[in-house]
Amino acid sequence: MITLISYITFLFTVLLVGSVLFAGLIKIKLI
């Protein structure tokens, strides 16, 4: 159960960081 929660938290963090980096790349390309 603990491993499942930690895995979901890790996956959510990776998605969050990935979306932020993706938005940053889009902003750089637009400028």
C-alpha positions as CSV (number, residue, x, y, z in Angstrom):
1,M,0.0,0.0,0.0
2,I,2.8,2.4,0.9
3,T,4.7,1.5,-2.3
4,L,1.5,2.2,-4.3
5,I,1.1,5.6,-2.7
6,S,4.7,6.5,-3.2
7,Y,4.6,5.3,-6.9
8,I,1.5,7.5,-7.6
9,T,3.1,10.5,-5.9
10,F,6.3,9.9,-8.0
11,L,4.2,9.7,-11.2
12,F,2.3,12.8,-10.3
13,T,5.5,14.7,-9.6
14,V,7.0,13.6,-12.9
15,L,3.9,14.7,-14.8
16,L,3.9,18.0,-13.0
17,V,7.6,18.7,-13.7
18,G,7.1,17.5,-17.3
19,S,4.2,19.9,-17.9
20,V,6.1,22.8,-16.4
21,L,9.1,22.1,-18.6
22,F,6.8,21.7,-21.7
23,A,5.1,25.0,-20.9
24,G,8.6,26.6,-20.6
25,L,9.7,25.3,-24.0
26,I,6.5,26.6,-25.6
27,K,7.1,30.1,-24.0
28,I,10.7,30.0,-25.3
29,K,9.6,29.1,-28.8
30,L,6.8,31.8,-28.8
31,I,9.2,34.6,-27.8
